[in-house]
Amino acid sequence: MINIFQPSLGHEEIRALNKLFETNWVGKGKKTDEFIQAFSDKIGSESDHMLTLNSCSEGIFQVLEFMQFKIDDEIIIPSISFVASANATIDCGLVPIFCDVDKRTLNARASDIEKCITNRTKAVLLLNYGGYPVEYSEINLLLKKYDLKLIIDNACSPFSTYNGMNTGLWGDFGIWSFDAMKILVTGDGGMVYAKNTEHKRAIEMRSYLGQTTPSGYASKGSKIWWEFDIDHHGRRSITNDIASTIGLVQLKKIDTFLIKRKRVHEFYNNELAQFEEFELPSPVPANCETSYYFYWIRLPSQKHRDSLAKYLKKNDVYTTFRYYPLHLIKYYKNVRKLKNSEDAVKRVLCLPIHQALSKSDLAKIVDLIYSWKRNI
Ligand SMILES: *Cc1c(COP(=O)(O)O)cnc(C)c1O
């Protein structure tokens, strides 16, 4: 089966883990500090704004909980979002309000967001679909006008930029994912950026049961090292040095990963251009860079999309649609109709894109699309 996503992990990661195991310390420690520093350098942030967590989903929960909005306050979320966003919102007693997306990019625009603003709206929780940056300039004007907070789920766009700055750094909080299906993979893991360093420190404490004092190992100065205090209750959401060690090696490879993904993207663009009835991804504007996380096409009808997906699957090529619109999930009790999101779920298909796709894999995928086309 040709996977749609796949990590690139190998000997370098294993060698680094061997070294780590020899130290007899695999918990959160020095390697995690190093990873935070190296990651901050890579994305153009400062390490005192950044913390690691065990996942991006947990980051969204932690951030929303920390913000302490009032019960029934509203958070605007693009309907085409990962399910963690709506779940975290509800878990905090807040109401997710789903907005529509731009047909061309599947990103929420300022105009989509504005339609959903009420006097209960407190924040907007956005993602950069497939790596393609949202229009931050327009969106920030809107946020200012209505005095709203911005939380960015940056899982799709870890290294994307808008006007030269990483897409995760444009709001009050940004959250990255390093899970098994992402570009930089540590098994599981997440990173949070907080614009305010005090917010960063508060979330850091809450991510280790609210403890204000470090463990005995780290607090060498204290006489009675088993005493501790907490300043707010919290969960245990920290990562460990196993994940961070893998992350450090992955960071060294990340530029080649991004180049390979770009090549896959361009290969599909060239090969599929001859199918006039396929809509190909919009090119990113000159002031932006993408992370090439998804490659997606839009087919003429749901019948075509479903038929192509099934044909590819039957021939060992896995494709999918991300993300099933949240406003269609009954549990969330949405009342809106969102035209572009509903069109996307019917006609969009995400094709395989990852660093390990070979020329023959790509040729196979495109050949299958040709033969499917001949037979419909
Ligand atoms: C993968 C993903 C997440 C979840 O990340 P985890 O680290 O698995 O919790 C959140 N949002 C988006 C857009 C994602 O693609």
Ligand as a Chemical Component Dictionary entry (heavy atoms), coordinates in Angstrom:
data_LIG
# 
_chem_comp.id                   LIG 
_chem_comp.type                 NON-POLYMER 
_chem_comp.pdbx_formal_charge   0 
_chem_comp.three_letter_code    LIG 
# 
loop_
_chem_comp_atom.comp_id 
_chem_comp_atom.atom_id 
_chem_comp_atom.alt_atom_id 
_chem_comp_atom.type_symbol 
_chem_comp_atom.charge 
_chem_comp_atom.model_Cartn_x 
_chem_comp_atom.model_Cartn_y 
_chem_comp_atom.model_Cartn_z 
_chem_comp_atom.pdbx_ordinal 
LIG C1 C1 C 0 -2.686 16.161 13.539 1  
LIG C2 C2 C 0 -3.438 17.391 13.817 2  
LIG C3 C3 C 0 -3.779 17.748 15.109 3  
LIG C4 C4 C 0 -3.559 16.849 16.285 4  
LIG O1 O1 O 0 -2.229 16.678 16.646 5  
LIG P1 P1 P 0 -1.878 15.624 17.784 6  
LIG O2 O2 O 0 -0.465 15.943 18.100 7  
LIG O3 O3 O 0 -2.050 14.258 17.189 8  
LIG O4 O4 O 0 -2.781 15.854 18.917 9  
LIG C5 C5 C 0 -4.421 18.936 15.321 10 
LIG N1 N1 N 0 -4.738 19.739 14.307 11 
LIG C6 C6 C 0 -4.423 19.447 13.040 12 
LIG C7 C7 C 0 -4.776 20.414 11.957 13 
LIG C8 C8 C 0 -3.775 18.250 12.742 14 
LIG O5 O5 O 0 -3.494 17.951 11.473 15 
# 
loop_
_chem_comp_bond.comp_id 
_chem_comp_bond.atom_id_1 
_chem_comp_bond.atom_id_2 
_chem_comp_bond.value_order 
_chem_comp_bond.pdbx_ordinal 
LIG C1 C2 SING 1  
LIG C2 C3 SING 2  
LIG C2 C8 DOUB 3  
LIG C3 C4 SING 4  
LIG C3 C5 DOUB 5  
LIG C4 O1 SING 6  
LIG O1 P1 SING 7  
LIG P1 O2 DOUB 8  
LIG P1 O3 SING 9  
LIG P1 O4 SING 10 
LIG C5 N1 SING 11 
LIG N1 C6 DOUB 12 
LIG C6 C7 SING 13 
LIG C6 C8 SING 14 
LIG C8 O5 SING 15 
# 
